[in-house]
Amino acid sequence: MNEQFNGWGRNSVAGLVQAVLRAIGVALGLFMLAISIPLFFLPLPLGRPLAILALILLAATSKTAHRAITGWLRRHPKVWERVMHLFDRGGKD
C-alpha cells in the first residue's frame, strides 16, 4: 500500500497528484488520531477503534509512520499476533 501508484511518480503531474493524496491521507490520519485521544475516556468504546483506523491510514500513506508502526509491532510480538489474527479472520468468515 505504501508503494508508488503503478509508476505514477514518473510523470510530474501524476507525481503531484500522488503527493497530494498522500498529504490528505496523512492529515486525515493525524486528525482522526487527535480526535481519538479524548474519546478514550468516554464510557462508549469509540477511542480505540478510531485510533486503530487512524494508525492504519497513517501506515498506508506515510513511509515514516509505516516504519515506526511496523517497528513497534516487531518489538511486541503478542500484539503482532493479534493483528495478524484479526486480518486472517476476514478470509475465514
C-alpha positions, -999 to +999 in steps of 0.1 A: +000+000+000+028+023+007+043+020-028+042+041-059+008+042-077+017+019-106+046+041-117+027+074-115+057+090-098+075+092-132+051+118-146+053+152-130+015+158-129+008+123-116+035+127-091+019+158-078-015+141-076+002+112-056+018+137-033-015+155-027-033+122-020-006+111+005-007+145+022-045+143+025-042+107+039-016+118+065-036+148+075-068+128+079-050+101+099-034+126+122-068+143+127-085+110+135-057+102+159-061+135+177-099+130+179-095+095+193-074+106+223-103+124+242-127+096+232-106+071+251-120+085+283-157+082+273-178+053+285-186+044+249-159+024+231-151+049+204-115+059+210-097+026+204-113+017+171-108+052+158-072+052+168-066+018+151-082+031+119-061+063+121-029+042+125-038+020+095-044+051+074-011+066+085+008+034+079-007+032+044+001+068+034+033+077+052+065+058+049+079+071+082+047+062+101+047+027+084+083+021+095+075+033+131+044+012+134+059-020+119+090-015+141+068-012+172+049-043+162+081-063+157+092-054+192+058-065+206+051-100+190+020-107+210+003-076+196+015-085+161-001-120+165-034-104+175-032-081+145-024-109+121-052-130+136-076-101+130-066-099+093-067-137+089-103-139+102-115-118+073-110-147+048-124-174+070-158-159+079 
